Amino acid sequence: MTTMCALLSGLPLMLGHGAGSELRRPLGYAMVGGLVLSQALTLFTTPVVYLYLDRAHYWYMNKKEARAARKAARKGGAAPVIESH
């Protein structure tokens, strides 16, 4: 909502005509272009970051379980059961 509000407020700067509009038009292009680009990058990169963090979590938990199993095997006992979420 905030991005859309800021983007829509930059449209009059970008599309405006009249006295002094040649000075304000680059600001409008920079605002609208930057907001569109940053919003698109945010929408595409955030899920990817969460997927990588989830994979790293499962990798770490598997390493932890394997380490616990090796430790239990050295002591001659049964491997402890570690529940992952």
PDB file of N, CA, C and O in Angstrom, chain B, residues numbered from 101:
ATOM      1  N   MET B 101       0.830  -1.191   0.000  1.00  0.00           N
ATOM      2  CA  MET B 101       0.000   0.000   0.000  1.00  0.00           C
ATOM      3  C   MET B 101       0.876   1.256   0.000  1.00  0.00           C
ATOM      4  O   MET B 101       0.606   2.204  -0.737  1.00  0.00           O
ATOM      5  N   THR B 102       1.906   1.259   0.815  1.00  0.00           N
ATOM      6  CA  THR B 102       2.776   2.433   0.887  1.00  0.00           C
ATOM      7  C   THR B 102       3.508   2.636  -0.429  1.00  0.00           C
ATOM      8  O   THR B 102       3.635   3.764  -0.905  1.00  0.00           O
ATOM      9  N   THR B 103       3.990   1.546  -1.021  1.00  0.00           N
ATOM     10  CA  THR B 103       4.699   1.648  -2.291  1.00  0.00           C
ATOM     11  C   THR B 103       3.767   2.140  -3.379  1.00  0.00           C
ATOM     12  O   THR B 103       4.148   2.984  -4.189  1.00  0.00           O
ATOM     13  N   MET B 104       2.551   1.622  -3.405  1.00  0.00           N
ATOM     14  CA  MET B 104       1.591   2.049  -4.417  1.00  0.00           C
ATOM     15  C   MET B 104       1.239   3.521  -4.248  1.00  0.00           C
ATOM     16  O   MET B 104       1.095   4.236  -5.240  1.00  0.00           O
ATOM     17  N   CYS B 105       1.099   3.980  -3.027  1.00  0.00           N
ATOM     18  CA  CYS B 105       0.807   5.393  -2.765  1.00  0.00           C
ATOM     19  C   CYS B 105       1.948   6.281  -3.259  1.00  0.00           C
ATOM     20  O   CYS B 105       1.712   7.295  -3.916  1.00  0.00           O
ATOM     21  N   ALA B 106       3.172   5.899  -2.943  1.00  0.00           N
ATOM     22  CA  ALA B 106       4.321   6.683  -3.388  1.00  0.00           C
ATOM     23  C   ALA B 106       4.468   6.639  -4.902  1.00  0.00           C
ATOM     24  O   ALA B 106       4.814   7.640  -5.528  1.00  0.00           O
ATOM     25  N   LEU B 107       4.202   5.467  -5.491  1.00  0.00           N
ATOM     26  CA  LEU B 107       4.292   5.337  -6.945  1.00  0.00           C
ATOM     27  C   LEU B 107       3.256   6.214  -7.636  1.00  0.00           C
ATOM     28  O   LEU B 107       3.571   6.913  -8.599  1.00  0.00           O
ATOM     29  N   LEU B 108       2.034   6.177  -7.149  1.00  0.00           N
ATOM     30  CA  LEU B 108       0.990   6.993  -7.753  1.00  0.00           C
ATOM     31  C   LEU B 108       1.230   8.491  -7.537  1.00  0.00           C
ATOM     32  O   LEU B 108       0.811   9.310  -8.355  1.00  0.00           O
ATOM     33  N   SER B 109       1.893   8.844  -6.455  1.00  0.00           N
ATOM     34  CA  SER B 109       2.191  10.262  -6.246  1.00  0.00           C
ATOM     35  C   SER B 109       3.316  10.737  -7.162  1.00  0.00           C
ATOM     36  O   SER B 109       3.461  11.938  -7.391  1.00  0.00           O
ATOM     37  N   GLY B 110       4.110   9.811  -7.686  1.00  0.00           N
ATOM     38  CA  GLY B 110       5.164  10.184  -8.633  1.00  0.00           C
ATOM     39  C   GLY B 110       4.678  10.311 -10.061  1.00  0.00           C
ATOM     40  O   GLY B 110       5.368  10.893 -10.898  1.00  0.00           O
ATOM     41  N   LEU B 111       3.495   9.775 -10.358  1.00  0.00           N
ATOM     42  CA  LEU B 111       2.976   9.851 -11.726  1.00  0.00           C
ATOM     43  C   LEU B 111       2.743  11.283 -12.207  1.00  0.00           C
ATOM     44  O   LEU B 111       3.112  11.586 -13.341  1.00  0.00           O
ATOM     45  N   PRO B 112       2.152  12.184 -11.413  1.00  0.00           N
ATOM     46  CA  PRO B 112       2.009  13.559 -11.905  1.00  0.00           C
ATOM     47  C   PRO B 112       3.355  14.226 -12.211  1.00  0.00           C
ATOM     48  O   PRO B 112       3.459  15.028 -13.140  1.00  0.00           O
ATOM     49  N   LEU B 113       4.380  13.890 -11.427  1.00  0.00           N
ATOM     50  CA  LEU B 113       5.697  14.435 -11.727  1.00  0.00           C
ATOM     51  C   LEU B 113       6.211  13.899 -13.059  1.00  0.00           C
ATOM     52  O   LEU B 113       6.803  14.632 -13.851  1.00  0.00           O
ATOM     53  N   MET B 114       5.977  12.624 -13.291  1.00  0.00           N
ATOM     54  CA  MET B 114       6.494  11.981 -14.493  1.00  0.00           C
ATOM     55  C   MET B 114       5.715  12.398 -15.741  1.00  0.00           C
ATOM     56  O   MET B 114       6.302  12.556 -16.811  1.00  0.00           O
ATOM     57  N   LEU B 115       4.418  12.576 -15.615  1.00  0.00           N
ATOM     58  CA  LEU B 115       3.571  12.846 -16.773  1.00  0.00           C
ATOM     59  C   LEU B 115       3.170  14.301 -16.922  1.00  0.00           C
ATOM     60  O   LEU B 115       2.493  14.669 -17.882  1.00  0.00           O
ATOM     61  N   GLY B 116       3.585  15.130 -15.974  1.00  0.00           N
ATOM     62  CA  GLY B 116       3.148  16.522 -15.975  1.00  0.00           C
ATOM     63  C   GLY B 116       3.692  17.337 -17.139  1.00  0.00           C
ATOM     64  O   GLY B 116       4.775  17.075 -17.661  1.00  0.00           O
ATOM     65  N   HIS B 117       2.905  18.333 -17.528  1.00  0.00           N
ATOM     66  CA  HIS B 117       3.307  19.283 -18.566  1.00  0.00           C
ATOM     67  C   HIS B 117       3.142  20.679 -17.996  1.00  0.00           C
ATOM     68  O   HIS B 117       2.387  20.873 -17.043  1.00  0.00           O
ATOM     69  N   GLY B 118       3.815  21.625 -18.546  1.00  0.00           N
ATOM     70  CA  GLY B 118       3.667  23.001 -18.094  1.00  0.00           C
ATOM     71  C   GLY B 118       5.005  23.596 -17.730  1.00  0.00           C
ATOM     72  O   GLY B 118       6.066  23.038 -18.009  1.00  0.00           O
ATOM     73  N   ALA B 119       4.917  24.750 -17.098  1.00  0.00           N
ATOM     74  CA  ALA B 119       6.128  25.485 -16.733  1.00  0.00           C
ATOM     75  C   ALA B 119       6.933  24.712 -15.693  1.00  0.00           C
ATOM     76  O   ALA B 119       6.408  24.333 -14.646  1.00  0.00           O
ATOM     77  N   GLY B 120       8.187  24.485 -15.985  1.00  0.00           N
ATOM     78  CA  GLY B 120       9.077  23.825 -15.051  1.00  0.00           C
ATOM     79  C   GLY B 120       8.982  22.309 -15.037  1.00  0.00           C
ATOM     80  O   GLY B 120       9.671  21.656 -14.254  1.00  0.00           O
ATOM     81  N   SER B 121       8.130  21.732 -15.902  1.00  0.00           N
ATOM     82  CA  SER B 121       7.973  20.274 -15.874  1.00  0.00           C
ATOM     83  C   SER B 121       9.227  19.557 -16.350  1.00  0.00           C
ATOM     84  O   SER B 121       9.461  18.408 -15.975  1.00  0.00           O
ATOM     85  N   GLU B 122      10.036  20.217 -17.171  1.00  0.00           N
ATOM     86  CA  GLU B 122      11.261  19.572 -17.646  1.00  0.00           C
ATOM     87  C   GLU B 122      12.267  19.369 -16.521  1.00  0.00           C
ATOM     88  O   GLU B 122      13.174  18.546 -16.646  1.00  0.00           O
ATOM     89  N   LEU B 123      12.122  20.101 -15.436  1.00  0.00           N
ATOM     90  CA  LEU B 123      12.995  19.910 -14.281  1.00  0.00           C
ATOM     91  C   LEU B 123      12.475  18.842 -13.327  1.00  0.00           C
ATOM     92  O   LEU B 123      13.257  18.169 -12.656  1.00  0.00           O
ATOM     93  N   ARG B 124      11.147  18.687 -13.268  1.00  0.00           N
ATOM     94  CA  ARG B 124      10.555  17.711 -12.345  1.00  0.00           C
ATOM     95  C   ARG B 124      10.395  16.319 -12.958  1.00  0.00           C
ATOM     96  O   ARG B 124      10.308  15.329 -12.232  1.00  0.00           O
ATOM     97  N   ARG B 125      10.356  16.239 -14.285  1.00  0.00           N
ATOM     98  CA  ARG B 125      10.118  14.958 -14.950  1.00  0.00           C
ATOM     99  C   ARG B 125      11.169  13.901 -14.610  1.00  0.00           C
ATOM    100  O   ARG B 125      10.784  12.759 -14.359  1.00  0.00           O
ATOM    101  N   PRO B 126      12.476  14.205 -14.585  1.00  0.00           N
ATOM    102  CA  PRO B 126      13.452  13.165 -14.198  1.00  0.00           C
ATOM    103  C   PRO B 126      13.234  12.625 -12.782  1.00  0.00           C
ATOM    104  O   PRO B 126      13.461  11.443 -12.524  1.00  0.00           O
ATOM    105  N   LEU B 127      12.798  13.486 -11.876  1.00  0.00           N
ATOM    106  CA  LEU B 127      12.497  13.022 -10.525  1.00  0.00           C
ATOM    107  C   LEU B 127      11.352  12.024 -10.548  1.00  0.00           C
ATOM    108  O   LEU B 127      11.399  11.010  -9.852  1.00  0.00           O
ATOM    109  N   GLY B 128      10.321  12.302 -11.344  1.00  0.00           N
ATOM    110  CA  GLY B 128       9.193  11.380 -11.465  1.00  0.00           C
ATOM    111  C   GLY B 128       9.616  10.047 -12.039  1.00  0.00           C
ATOM    112  O   GLY B 128       9.200   8.998 -11.546  1.00  0.00           O
ATOM    113  N   TYR B 129      10.452  10.072 -13.090  1.00  0.00           N
ATOM    114  CA  TYR B 129      10.946   8.821 -13.674  1.00  0.00           C
ATOM    115  C   TYR B 129      11.765   8.029 -12.653  1.00  0.00           C
ATOM    116  O   TYR B 129      11.620   6.811 -12.548  1.00  0.00           O
ATOM    117  N   ALA B 130      12.615   8.713 -11.911  1.00  0.00           N
ATOM    118  CA  ALA B 130      13.441   8.034 -10.920  1.00  0.00           C
ATOM    119  C   ALA B 130      12.584   7.427  -9.805  1.00  0.00           C
ATOM    120  O   ALA B 130      12.825   6.298  -9.379  1.00  0.00           O
ATOM    121  N   MET B 131      11.590   8.174  -9.339  1.00  0.00           N
ATOM    122  CA  MET B 131      10.716   7.664  -8.278  1.00  0.00           C
ATOM    123  C   MET B 131       9.934   6.445  -8.735  1.00  0.00           C
ATOM    124  O   MET B 131       9.963   5.399  -8.086  1.00  0.00           O
ATOM    125  N   VAL B 132       9.237   6.584  -9.853  1.00  0.00           N
ATOM    126  CA  VAL B 132       8.377   5.500 -10.325  1.00  0.00           C
ATOM    127  C   VAL B 132       9.217   4.284 -10.723  1.00  0.00           C
ATOM    128  O   VAL B 132       8.881   3.156 -10.360  1.00  0.00           O
ATOM    129  N   GLY B 133      10.292   4.501 -11.456  1.00  0.00           N
ATOM    130  CA  GLY B 133      11.143   3.389 -11.871  1.00  0.00           C
ATOM    131  C   GLY B 133      11.778   2.678 -10.693  1.00  0.00           C
ATOM    132  O   GLY B 133      11.823   1.448 -10.661  1.00  0.00           O
ATOM    133  N   GLY B 134      12.264   3.431  -9.734  1.00  0.00           N
ATOM    134  CA  GLY B 134      12.882   2.827  -8.556  1.00  0.00           C
ATOM    135  C   GLY B 134      11.892   2.043  -7.714  1.00  0.00           C
ATOM    136  O   GLY B 134      12.210   0.963  -7.215  1.00  0.00           O
ATOM    137  N   LEU B 135      10.699   2.583  -7.557  1.00  0.00           N
ATOM    138  CA  LEU B 135       9.692   1.877  -6.765  1.00  0.00           C
ATOM    139  C   LEU B 135       9.210   0.609  -7.461  1.00  0.00           C
ATOM    140  O   LEU B 135       9.012  -0.416  -6.810  1.00  0.00           O
ATOM    141  N   VAL B 136       9.020   0.669  -8.775  1.00  0.00           N
ATOM    142  CA  VAL B 136       8.595  -0.525  -9.511  1.00  0.00           C
ATOM    143  C   VAL B 136       9.681  -1.596  -9.439  1.00  0.00           C
ATOM    144  O   VAL B 136       9.389  -2.764  -9.186  1.00  0.00           O
ATOM    145  N   LEU B 137      10.925  -1.201  -9.661  1.00  0.00           N
ATOM    146  CA  LEU B 137      12.029  -2.153  -9.623  1.00  0.00           C
ATOM    147  C   LEU B 137      12.201  -2.760  -8.232  1.00  0.00           C
ATOM    148  O   LEU B 137      12.351  -3.974  -8.099  1.00  0.00           O
ATOM    149  N   SER B 138      12.181  -1.928  -7.205  1.00  0.00           N
ATOM    150  CA  SER B 138      12.382  -2.452  -5.850  1.00  0.00           C
ATOM    151  C   SER B 138      11.228  -3.355  -5.425  1.00  0.00           C
ATOM    152  O   SER B 138      11.448  -4.352  -4.737  1.00  0.00           O
ATOM    153  N   GLN B 139      10.013  -3.022  -5.821  1.00  0.00           N
ATOM    154  CA  GLN B 139       8.868  -3.873  -5.470  1.00  0.00           C
ATOM    155  C   GLN B 139       8.959  -5.216  -6.184  1.00  0.00           C
ATOM    156  O   GLN B 139       8.687  -6.256  -5.584  1.00  0.00           O
ATOM    157  N   ALA B 140       9.335  -5.205  -7.448  1.00  0.00           N
ATOM    158  CA  ALA B 140       9.472  -6.463  -8.195  1.00  0.00           C
ATOM    159  C   ALA B 140      10.580  -7.326  -7.596  1.00  0.00           C
ATOM    160  O   ALA B 140      10.405  -8.533  -7.432  1.00  0.00           O
ATOM    161  N   LEU B 141      11.711  -6.720  -7.272  1.00  0.00           N
ATOM    162  CA  LEU B 141      12.805  -7.489  -6.670  1.00  0.00           C
ATOM    163  C   LEU B 141      12.404  -8.060  -5.321  1.00  0.00           C
ATOM    164  O   LEU B 141      12.756  -9.194  -4.999  1.00  0.00           O
ATOM    165  N   THR B 142      11.676  -7.293  -4.535  1.00  0.00           N
ATOM    166  CA  THR B 142      11.226  -7.766  -3.225  1.00  0.00           C
ATOM    167  C   THR B 142      10.272  -8.945  -3.372  1.00  0.00           C
ATOM    168  O   THR B 142      10.384  -9.929  -2.641  1.00  0.00           O
ATOM    169  N   LEU B 143       9.342  -8.851  -4.308  1.00  0.00           N
ATOM    170  CA  LEU B 143       8.360  -9.928  -4.479  1.00  0.00           C
ATOM    171  C   LEU B 143       8.994 -11.208  -4.983  1.00  0.00           C
ATOM    172  O   LEU B 143       8.501 -12.296  -4.687  1.00  0.00           O
ATOM    173  N   PHE B 144      10.083 -11.101  -5.743  1.00  0.00           N
ATOM    174  CA  PHE B 144      10.719 -12.303  -6.272  1.00  0.00           C
ATOM    175  C   PHE B 144      11.814 -12.846  -5.364  1.00  0.00           C
ATOM    176  O   PHE B 144      12.005 -14.061  -5.306  1.00  0.00           O
ATOM    177  N   THR B 145      12.530 -11.997  -4.662  1.00  0.00           N
ATOM    178  CA  THR B 145      13.662 -12.476  -3.880  1.00  0.00           C
ATOM    179  C   THR B 145      13.283 -12.954  -2.479  1.00  0.00           C
ATOM    180  O   THR B 145      13.951 -13.840  -1.946  1.00  0.00           O
ATOM    181  N   THR B 146      12.257 -12.412  -1.876  1.00  0.00           N
ATOM    182  CA  THR B 146      11.884 -12.807  -0.519  1.00  0.00           C
ATOM    183  C   THR B 146      11.532 -14.296  -0.427  1.00  0.00           C
ATOM    184  O   THR B 146      12.029 -14.971   0.475  1.00  0.00           O
ATOM    185  N   PRO B 147      10.699 -14.834  -1.321  1.00  0.00           N
ATOM    186  CA  PRO B 147      10.428 -16.275  -1.233  1.00  0.00           C
ATOM    187  C   PRO B 147      11.676 -17.132  -1.453  1.00  0.00           C
ATOM    188  O   PRO B 147      11.821 -18.189  -0.839  1.00  0.00           O
ATOM    189  N   VAL B 148      12.565 -16.680  -2.319  1.00  0.00           N
ATOM    190  CA  VAL B 148      13.787 -17.439  -2.580  1.00  0.00           C
ATOM    191  C   VAL B 148      14.658 -17.487  -1.331  1.00  0.00           C
ATOM    192  O   VAL B 148      15.232 -18.529  -1.014  1.00  0.00           O
ATOM    193  N   VAL B 149      14.759 -16.374  -0.626  1.00  0.00           N
ATOM    194  CA  VAL B 149      15.552 -16.345   0.607  1.00  0.00           C
ATOM    195  C   VAL B 149      14.954 -17.294   1.641  1.00  0.00           C
ATOM    196  O   VAL B 149      15.688 -18.018   2.314  1.00  0.00           O
ATOM    197  N   TYR B 150      13.635 -17.298   1.775  1.00  0.00           N
ATOM    198  CA  TYR B 150      13.004 -18.207   2.725  1.00  0.00           C
ATOM    199  C   TYR B 150      13.213 -19.662   2.334  1.00  0.00           C
ATOM    200  O   TYR B 150      13.408 -20.506   3.209  1.00  0.00           O
ATOM    201  N   LEU B 151      13.177 -19.979   1.039  1.00  0.00           N
ATOM    202  CA  LEU B 151      13.441 -21.357   0.609  1.00  0.00           C
ATOM    203  C   LEU B 151      14.856 -21.776   0.952  1.00  0.00           C
ATOM    204  O   LEU B 151      15.068 -22.885   1.442  1.00  0.00           O
ATOM    205  N   TYR B 152      15.830 -20.910   0.704  1.00  0.00           N
ATOM    206  CA  TYR B 152      17.217 -21.252   1.039  1.00  0.00           C
ATOM    207  C   TYR B 152      17.413 -21.402   2.545  1.00  0.00           C
ATOM    208  O   TYR B 152      18.143 -22.289   2.987  1.00  0.00           O
ATOM    209  N   LEU B 153      16.774 -20.551   3.331  1.00  0.00           N
ATOM    210  CA  LEU B 153      16.874 -20.690   4.785  1.00  0.00           C
ATOM    211  C   LEU B 153      16.247 -21.997   5.255  1.00  0.00           C
ATOM    212  O   LEU B 153      16.766 -22.636   6.171  1.00  0.00           O
ATOM    213  N   ASP B 154      15.139 -22.402   4.643  1.00  0.00           N
ATOM    214  CA  ASP B 154      14.498 -23.660   4.999  1.00  0.00           C
ATOM    215  C   ASP B 154      15.395 -24.843   4.646  1.00  0.00           C
ATOM    216  O   ASP B 154      15.524 -25.781   5.433  1.00  0.00           O
ATOM    217  N   ARG B 155      16.012 -24.803   3.473  1.00  0.00           N
ATOM    218  CA  ARG B 155      16.933 -25.871   3.079  1.00  0.00           C
ATOM    219  C   ARG B 155      18.135 -25.926   4.015  1.00  0.00           C
ATOM    220  O   ARG B 155      18.581 -27.011   4.388  1.00  0.00           O
ATOM    221  N   ALA B 156      18.656 -24.773   4.393  1.00  0.00           N
ATOM    222  CA  ALA B 156      19.796 -24.741   5.306  1.00  0.00           C
ATOM    223  C   ALA B 156      19.406 -25.319   6.668  1.00  0.00           C
ATOM    224  O   ALA B 156      20.203 -26.001   7.312  1.00  0.00           O
ATOM    225  N   HIS B 157      18.185 -25.042   7.098  1.00  0.00           N
ATOM    226  CA  HIS B 157      17.707 -25.591   8.368  1.00  0.00           C
ATOM    227  C   HIS B 157      17.671 -27.111   8.308  1.00  0.00           C
ATOM    228  O   HIS B 157      18.168 -27.766   9.225  1.00  0.00           O
ATOM    229  N   TYR B 158      17.098 -27.695   7.255  1.00  0.00           N
ATOM    230  CA  TYR B 158      17.028 -29.149   7.141  1.00  0.00           C
ATOM    231  C   TYR B 158      18.413 -29.762   6.994  1.00  0.00           C
ATOM    232  O   TYR B 158      18.666 -30.841   7.530  1.00  0.00           O
ATOM    233  N   TRP B 159      19.305 -29.103   6.286  1.00  0.00           N
ATOM    234  CA  TRP B 159      20.681 -29.592   6.152  1.00  0.00           C
ATOM    235  C   TRP B 159      21.352 -29.629   7.518  1.00  0.00           C
ATOM    236  O   TRP B 159      22.017 -30.607   7.861  1.00  0.00           O
ATOM    237  N   TYR B 160      21.178 -28.566   8.300  1.00  0.00           N
ATOM    238  CA  TYR B 160      21.769 -28.503   9.636  1.00  0.00           C
ATOM    239  C   TYR B 160      21.184 -29.580  10.548  1.00  0.00           C
ATOM    240  O   TYR B 160      21.914 -30.227  11.298  1.00  0.00           O
ATOM    241  N   MET B 161      19.876 -29.768  10.482  1.00  0.00           N
ATOM    242  CA  MET B 161      19.253 -30.782  11.340  1.00  0.00           C
ATOM    243  C   MET B 161      19.722 -32.184  10.956  1.00  0.00           C
ATOM    244  O   MET B 161      19.944 -33.018  11.834  1.00  0.00           O
ATOM    245  N   ASN B 162      19.876 -32.454   9.670  1.00  0.00           N
ATOM    246  CA  ASN B 162      20.385 -33.767   9.251  1.00  0.00           C
ATOM    247  C   ASN B 162      21.815 -33.978   9.730  1.00  0.00           C
ATOM    248  O   ASN B 162      22.169 -35.070  10.176  1.00  0.00           O
ATOM    249  N   LYS B 163      22.637 -32.938   9.639  1.00  0.00           N
ATOM    250  CA  LYS B 163      24.010 -33.038  10.144  1.00  0.00           C
ATOM    251  C   LYS B 163      24.011 -33.294  11.648  1.00  0.00           C
ATOM    252  O   LYS B 163      24.808 -34.087  12.149  1.00  0.00           O
ATOM    253  N   LYS B 164      23.121 -32.623  12.357  1.00  0.00           N
ATOM    254  CA  LYS B 164      23.044 -32.780  13.810  1.00  0.00           C
ATOM    255  C   LYS B 164      22.622 -34.207  14.178  1.00  0.00           C
ATOM    256  O   LYS B 164      23.177 -34.806  15.098  1.00  0.00           O
ATOM    257  N   GLU B 165      21.638 -34.743  13.452  1.00  0.00           N
ATOM    258  CA  GLU B 165      21.194 -36.113  13.709  1.00  0.00           C
ATOM    259  C   GLU B 165      22.302 -37.114  13.392  1.00  0.00           C
ATOM    260  O   GLU B 165      22.507 -38.068  14.143  1.00  0.00           O
ATOM    261  N   ALA B 166      23.013 -36.907  12.297  1.00  0.00           N
ATOM    262  CA  ALA B 166      24.098 -37.812  11.931  1.00  0.00           C
ATOM    263  C   ALA B 166      25.217 -37.751  12.970  1.00  0.00           C
ATOM    264  O   ALA B 166      25.803 -38.777  13.314  1.00  0.00           O
ATOM    265  N   ARG B 167      25.510 -36.564  13.464  1.00  0.00           N
ATOM    266  CA  ARG B 167      26.541 -36.406  14.487  1.00  0.00           C
ATOM    267  C   ARG B 167      26.128 -37.124  15.765  1.00  0.00           C
ATOM    268  O   ARG B 167      26.952 -37.779  16.403  1.00  0.00           O
ATOM    269  N   ALA B 168      24.853 -37.006  16.143  1.00  0.00           N
ATOM    270  CA  ALA B 168      24.359 -37.680  17.347  1.00  0.00           C
ATOM    271  C   ALA B 168      24.397 -39.192  17.171  1.00  0.00           C
ATOM    272  O   ALA B 168      24.709 -39.921  18.113  1.00  0.00           O
ATOM    273  N   ALA B 169      24.079 -39.666  15.967  1.00  0.00           N
ATOM    274  CA  ALA B 169      24.118 -41.112  15.717  1.00  0.00           C
ATOM    275  C   ALA B 169      25.544 -41.638  15.780  1.00  0.00           C
ATOM    276  O   ALA B 169      25.775 -42.713  16.335  1.00  0.00           O
ATOM    277  N   ARG B 170      26.506 -40.906  15.224  1.00  0.00           N
ATOM    278  CA  ARG B 170      27.906 -41.334  15.289  1.00  0.00           C
ATOM    279  C   ARG B 170      28.397 -41.348  16.727  1.00  0.00           C
ATOM    280  O   ARG B 170      29.123 -42.255  17.134  1.00  0.00           O
ATOM    281  N   LYS B 171      28.003 -40.349  17.490  1.00  0.00           N
ATOM    282  CA  LYS B 171      28.425 -40.266  18.887  1.00  0.00           C
ATOM    283  C   LYS B 171      27.852 -41.435  19.688  1.00  0.00           C
ATOM    284  O   LYS B 171      28.541 -42.027  20.519  1.00  0.00           O
ATOM    285  N   ALA B 172      26.574 -41.761  19.426  1.00  0.00           N
ATOM    286  CA  ALA B 172      25.940 -42.881  20.120  1.00  0.00           C
ATOM    287  C   ALA B 172      26.566 -44.207  19.706  1.00  0.00           C
ATOM    288  O   ALA B 172      26.712 -45.110  20.530  1.00  0.00           O
ATOM    289  N   ALA B 173      26.938 -44.331  18.424  1.00  0.00           N
ATOM    290  CA  ALA B 173      27.557 -45.573  17.948  1.00  0.00           C
ATOM    291  C   ALA B 173      28.926 -45.772  18.579  1.00  0.00           C
ATOM    292  O   ALA B 173      29.314 -46.906  18.859  1.00  0.00           O
ATOM    293  N   ARG B 174      29.658 -44.703  18.805  1.00  0.00           N
ATOM    294  CA  ARG B 174      30.974 -44.822  19.451  1.00  0.00           C
ATOM    295  C   ARG B 174      30.837 -45.270  20.895  1.00  0.00           C
ATOM    296  O   ARG B 174      31.680 -46.007  21.404  1.00  0.00           O
ATOM    297  N   LYS B 175      29.777 -44.827  21.553  1.00  0.00           N
ATOM    298  CA  LYS B 175      29.566 -45.208  22.949  1.00  0.00           C
ATOM    299  C   LYS B 175      28.900 -46.578  23.062  1.00  0.00           C
ATOM    300  O   LYS B 175      28.855 -47.164  24.143  1.00  0.00           O
ATOM    301  N   GLY B 176      28.385 -47.082  21.948  1.00  0.00           N
ATOM    302  CA  GLY B 176      27.756 -48.392  21.965  1.00  0.00           C
ATOM    303  C   GLY B 176      26.291 -48.375  22.326  1.00  0.00           C
ATOM    304  O   GLY B 176      25.694 -49.438  22.497  1.00  0.00           O
ATOM    305  N   GLY B 177      25.706 -47.237  22.445  1.00  0.00           N
ATOM    306  CA  GLY B 177      24.295 -47.146  22.793  1.00  0.00           C
ATOM    307  C   GLY B 177      23.450 -46.937  21.558  1.00  0.00           C
ATOM    308  O   GLY B 177      23.960 -46.855  20.440  1.00  0.00           O
ATOM    309  N   ALA B 178      22.159 -46.852  21.776  1.00  0.00           N
ATOM    310  CA  ALA B 178      21.236 -46.599  20.686  1.00  0.00           C
ATOM    311  C   ALA B 178      21.244 -45.114  20.344  1.00  0.00           C
ATOM    312  O   ALA B 178      21.477 -44.265  21.205  1.00  0.00           O
ATOM    313  N   ALA B 179      20.989 -44.818  19.084  1.00  0.00           N
ATOM    314  CA  ALA B 179      20.985 -43.437  18.629  1.00  0.00           C
ATOM    315  C   ALA B 179      19.751 -42.718  19.168  1.00  0.00           C
ATOM    316  O   ALA B 179      18.648 -43.260  19.110  1.00  0.00           O
ATOM    317  N   PRO B 180      19.922 -41.516  19.687  1.00  0.00           N
ATOM    318  CA  PRO B 180      18.761 -40.766  20.183  1.00  0.00           C
ATOM    319  C   PRO B 180      17.908 -40.298  19.025  1.00  0.00           C
ATOM    320  O   PRO B 180      18.411 -40.015  17.938  1.00  0.00           O
ATOM    321  N   VAL B 181      16.615 -40.221  19.268  1.00  0.00           N
ATOM    322  CA  VAL B 181      15.683 -39.772  18.250  1.00  0.00           C
ATOM    323  C   VAL B 181      15.500 -38.271  18.416  1.00  0.00           C
ATOM    324  O   VAL B 181      15.061 -37.804  19.467  1.00  0.00           O
ATOM    325  N   ILE B 182      15.840 -37.517  17.372  1.00  0.00           N
ATOM    326  CA  ILE B 182      15.686 -36.080  17.391  1.00  0.00           C
ATOM    327  C   ILE B 182      14.596 -35.723  16.409  1.00  0.00           C
ATOM    328  O   ILE B 182      14.714 -36.003  15.216  1.00  0.00           O
ATOM    329  N   GLU B 183      13.529 -35.104  16.902  1.00  0.00           N
ATOM    330  CA  GLU B 183      12.424 -34.737  16.034  1.00  0.00           C
ATOM    331  C   GLU B 183      12.716 -33.398  15.388  1.00  0.00           C
ATOM    332  O   GLU B 183      13.124 -32.449  16.057  1.00  0.00           O
ATOM    333  N   SER B 184      12.503 -33.328  14.072  1.00  0.00           N
ATOM    334  CA  SER B 184      12.661 -32.055  13.380  1.00  0.00           C
ATOM    335  C   SER B 184      11.287 -31.453  13.144  1.00  0.00           C
ATOM    336  O   SER B 184      10.285 -32.163  13.065  1.00  0.00           O
ATOM    337  N   HIS B 185      11.260 -30.162  13.036  1.00  0.00           N
ATOM    338  CA  HIS B 185       9.983 -29.447  12.893  1.00  0.00           C
ATOM    339  C   HIS B 185       9.608 -29.341  11.464  1.00  0.00           C
ATOM    340  O   HIS B 185       8.565 -28.772  11.140  1.00  0.00           O
TER     341      HIS B 185
END
